[in-house]
């Protein structure tokens, strides 16, 4: 097993796997602000129950993931966290 494979094994335990995974990313069509907030709130509630939330967030920060909810944070929240860590 490669280091990369071992590093990503947490994904198999992620609470976001399965049919509800669509709430973690914006739809392909226009999304109103209230719809986005509701979708993100649902995704973050799933993250709050997840046993691998921390490695998920660290992964998203490391690869600079530009989309979706990862580790309970959206794009802007992750960007702010990276900025605080750097500063």
N, C-alpha and C positions, 0 to 999 in steps of 0.2 A: 504494500500500500504506500502510495506517495504521501509526502508531507501535505500536499494540497488536498488529497482525498481525506486524510485524517482530520485536517483542519475544518473540513466541511461536513463531517458526520453529524454535527448538531442539527443540520437541516432535516434529517430523518425523524427527529423528535419534535419538530416545530409544530405548534398549535395551528398555524396558518395553512397547513397542508390540507388539501381536500376541496370540497365544493365552495367553501366560504372564502377561498383565496382571492376571488375577484374584488373583494372590498379593500384589498391592500394596494391596489393600483388604480389610477384614473381610467374611466371607460374611454373607448375610442371616439365617442361622440361628446358634444359639448356638455359640461357639467356645471350647473349653477352653484353659486357659493354655498347655499344651504344644503344642497345635495352632497357637495364635497365634505362639508363639516360633518354631516350625518354618517357618510361612508367612513371617514377617518375615525370618528368616535367608535363605530362598530369594530373597525380594525384594531384600534388601540385597546378596546375591551378584551379582544382575543389575545393580544400581546400580554396584557396584564396577568393572564392565567398561564402563560407559557414558561415552561421549565428552561428553555434555551434563549430567553430574551437577551441576556447579556452577550453571548457569543454572536447572536444575530446582529445586534447593534454594532459590535466591534467589527464584524465583517463588512457591514454597510459603510462604516466610517473608513475602514482600510481601503476599500475599493472605490470610495467616493461615489456610491450609488446615487444617481441623480433623480430617481423616481420611487414613489411608493412609501409605504409605512414599513419600517424595519426596526426591530427592537423597541417598538412603541413610539418611535419618533417619525415625523414626516420630513420632507426634504429640507424645509426651512429650519426646523428644529435641529436636524443633524448638522446643517451648515453652521448654525450658531454655536453648537457644541464644539465643533472642530475649531472655530474661531476662538472660543474661550480657552481651549486646550493649547492653542498656539500662542495666545497672548499672555 
